[in-house]
């Protein structure tokens, strides 16, 4: 489920990056959203690895 969600977020990011946004306010907002989403995705990857490591240690 998480992988599917990541996939949708990544598709949205790539689509936004390639869009020909002309309005500077909209473009700036889109860029800030993309930056935030990328940071959130990286943080989630770190948390997942940590949880997987903890689970493996218990086994």
ABEGO torsion letter per residue (X at the ends): XAAAAAAAAAAAAAAAAABBBABAAAAAAAAAAAAAAAAAAAAAAAAAAAAAAAAAAAX
